[in-house]
Amino acid sequence: MKLRRNRASEKGFTLIETMIALAVMAVGVLGLAAMLADSLAYMNGSQADFIAQQKAQQAVESIFTAKYGSTITWAQVANNSVGNPQGLFFSTAQPIRQPGPDGLVNSINDTSAPLDYVLYPGADGMLGTADDVKNQLSNYTRTISIVNFNGDPNLRTITVTVNYTVGRFQRTYRLNTLISAFD
């Protein structure tokens, strides 16, 4: 009798309890692993984020340089459309191309320009040598939208949107700025 009472007081986990605990722990660990994999994939896109930022700034800077360098007129700082054939910029998403003969990006003169690229050092690890690698920006598009700011014909909002893909993530970078008709 005494032997039976001691065994009853030394109760442990049953096999079913252990299996349930292992299943709960496995779900938690798998969830953490999936989160880690997604965060690593997302962080892997930091270089692509930087490229998108630079390509948006490039578009704005080319417009400002052309406008304030008197290369283009105020009427040309607009989206090209049936209602405004003087506008130089496409209002739809365009592949990121090298600037055309006018020096502007996403302008109506860029349709035959080659895709833009980022240059990486080759096997020797040095940039500017014969083995450098050109990585074309084929998974990027850029949209330039130019509208009057609050109806003011002398002030316009330029919105540059760069859409790109990193792995399985679709990303967007948007840059807004104002430009004035006055020098």
C-alpha positions as CSV (number, residue, x, y, z in Angstrom):
1,M,0.0,0.0,0.0
2,K,2.8,2.4,0.9
3,L,4.5,1.7,-2.4
4,R,1.4,2.7,-4.4
5,R,1.0,6.0,-2.5
6,N,4.5,7.0,-3.3
7,R,4.1,6.4,-7.0
8,A,0.9,8.4,-7.1
9,S,2.6,11.4,-5.6
10,E,5.5,11.2,-8.1
11,K,3.3,12.0,-11.0
12,G,5.0,13.4,-14.2
13,F,4.0,14.6,-17.6
14,T,2.1,12.1,-19.7
15,L,3.1,11.4,-23.3
16,I,0.1,13.3,-24.6
17,E,1.0,16.4,-22.5
18,T,4.5,16.2,-23.8
19,M,3.3,15.9,-27.5
20,I,1.0,18.9,-27.1
21,A,3.8,21.0,-25.5
22,L,6.1,20.1,-28.4
23,A,3.5,21.0,-31.0
24,V,2.8,24.4,-29.3
25,M,6.6,25.1,-29.2
26,A,7.0,24.0,-32.8
27,V,4.3,26.4,-34.0
28,G,6.0,29.2,-32.1
29,V,9.5,28.4,-33.5
30,L,8.2,28.1,-37.0
31,G,6.5,31.5,-36.7
32,L,9.7,33.1,-35.5
33,A,11.7,31.4,-38.3
34,A,9.2,32.7,-40.9
35,M,9.3,36.2,-39.4
36,L,13.1,36.1,-39.5
37,A,13.2,35.0,-43.1
38,D,10.7,37.8,-44.2
39,S,12.7,40.4,-42.3
40,L,16.0,39.3,-43.9
41,A,14.4,39.3,-47.3
42,Y,13.0,42.8,-46.7
43,M,16.3,44.1,-45.4
44,N,18.0,42.6,-48.4
45,G,16.2,45.3,-50.4
46,S,18.0,48.3,-48.8
47,Q,20.3,48.7,-51.8
48,A,17.2,48.7,-54.1
49,D,15.6,51.3,-51.8
50,F,18.7,53.6,-52.2
51,I,18.6,53.2,-56.0
52,A,14.9,54.1,-56.1
53,Q,15.6,57.2,-53.9
54,Q,18.5,58.3,-56.2
55,K,16.5,57.8,-59.4
56,A,13.6,59.9,-58.0
57,Q,16.1,62.7,-57.0
58,Q,17.7,62.4,-60.5
59,A,14.4,63.1,-62.1
60,V,13.7,66.2,-60.0
61,E,17.2,67.6,-60.3
62,S,17.1,67.2,-64.1
63,I,13.8,69.2,-64.2
64,F,15.1,71.9,-61.9
65,T,18.4,72.2,-63.9
66,A,16.6,72.4,-67.2
67,K,14.1,75.0,-65.9
68,Y,16.4,77.2,-64.1
69,G,19.2,76.8,-66.7
70,S,16.7,78.1,-69.3
71,T,16.9,74.9,-71.3
72,I,13.1,74.5,-71.2
73,T,10.2,76.8,-70.8
74,W,7.6,76.9,-68.0
75,A,5.0,75.5,-70.4
76,Q,7.3,72.5,-71.0
77,V,7.5,71.7,-67.3
78,A,4.3,69.6,-67.5
79,N,3.0,66.2,-68.5
80,N,2.6,65.6,-72.2
81,S,-1.1,65.0,-73.0
82,V,-3.7,65.8,-75.7
83,G,-4.6,68.9,-73.7
84,N,-0.9,70.0,-73.3
85,P,1.2,68.9,-76.2
86,Q,4.1,71.2,-75.0
87,G,4.6,69.1,-71.9
88,L,7.8,67.1,-72.0
89,F,7.1,64.4,-69.4
90,F,5.2,61.2,-69.6
91,S,2.5,60.9,-66.9
92,T,2.5,57.1,-67.0
93,A,5.0,54.7,-65.5
94,Q,8.0,54.3,-67.8
95,P,11.0,52.1,-67.6
96,I,14.0,53.9,-66.1
97,R,16.0,54.9,-69.1
98,Q,19.2,56.9,-69.6
99,P,18.5,60.5,-70.4
100,G,17.8,61.2,-74.1
101,P,19.2,64.0,-76.2
102,D,17.5,66.7,-74.1
103,G,19.2,65.5,-70.9
104,L,15.9,65.0,-69.1
105,V,14.7,61.7,-67.7
106,N,11.2,60.3,-68.4
107,S,10.8,62.9,-71.2
108,I,9.2,62.3,-74.5
109,N,12.6,62.1,-76.1
110,D,13.7,59.1,-74.1
111,T,11.7,56.3,-75.8
112,S,14.7,54.9,-77.7
113,A,17.3,55.4,-75.0
114,P,18.7,52.3,-73.4
115,L,17.7,51.2,-69.9
116,D,19.6,52.8,-67.1
117,Y,22.0,50.7,-65.1
118,V,24.0,50.5,-61.9
119,L,27.7,49.7,-62.3
120,Y,29.2,47.3,-59.8
121,P,32.9,46.3,-59.5
122,G,33.8,43.0,-61.1
123,A,35.9,40.2,-59.8
124,D,38.9,42.4,-59.1
125,G,36.8,44.4,-56.6
126,M,37.7,47.7,-58.3
127,L,35.3,50.1,-60.0
128,G,36.4,51.5,-63.4
129,T,38.1,48.4,-64.7
130,A,37.2,46.2,-67.7
131,D,35.5,43.6,-65.6
132,D,32.9,45.9,-64.1
133,V,29.3,44.6,-64.2
134,K,26.3,46.6,-65.5
135,N,23.1,45.8,-63.7
136,Q,20.2,47.1,-65.7
137,L,17.3,48.5,-63.8
138,S,14.7,46.4,-65.6
139,N,12.5,45.9,-62.5
140,Y,12.1,49.7,-61.9
141,T,9.6,52.1,-63.3
142,R,9.4,55.8,-62.8
143,T,6.3,58.1,-63.1
144,I,6.5,61.9,-63.1
145,S,3.3,63.7,-62.3
146,I,3.3,67.5,-62.6
147,V,0.1,69.5,-61.6
148,N,-0.6,73.1,-60.6
149,F,-0.4,73.6,-56.8
150,N,-3.8,74.6,-55.5
151,G,-4.7,75.9,-58.9
152,D,-1.9,78.4,-59.0
153,P,-0.5,78.5,-62.6
154,N,2.9,79.8,-61.4
155,L,3.5,76.9,-58.9
156,R,3.5,73.2,-59.7
157,T,3.9,70.1,-57.7
158,I,6.2,67.5,-59.1
159,T,5.6,63.9,-57.8
160,V,8.1,61.3,-58.8
161,T,7.1,57.7,-58.1
162,V,9.5,54.9,-58.5
163,N,8.0,51.4,-58.3
164,Y,10.3,48.4,-58.1
165,T,10.4,44.7,-57.0
166,V,12.8,43.2,-54.5
167,G,12.4,39.5,-54.2
168,R,8.7,39.0,-53.7
169,F,8.1,42.5,-52.4
170,Q,6.6,45.3,-54.5
171,R,7.9,48.6,-53.2
172,T,7.3,52.3,-54.0
173,Y,9.3,55.4,-53.4
174,R,7.6,58.7,-53.8
175,L,9.2,62.2,-53.8
176,N,7.2,65.4,-53.8
177,T,8.5,68.9,-54.5
178,L,7.4,72.3,-55.8
179,I,8.7,74.2,-58.7
180,S,8.0,77.9,-59.5
181,A,7.6,79.7,-62.8
182,F,9.9,82.5,-61.4
183,D,13.6,82.3,-61.5
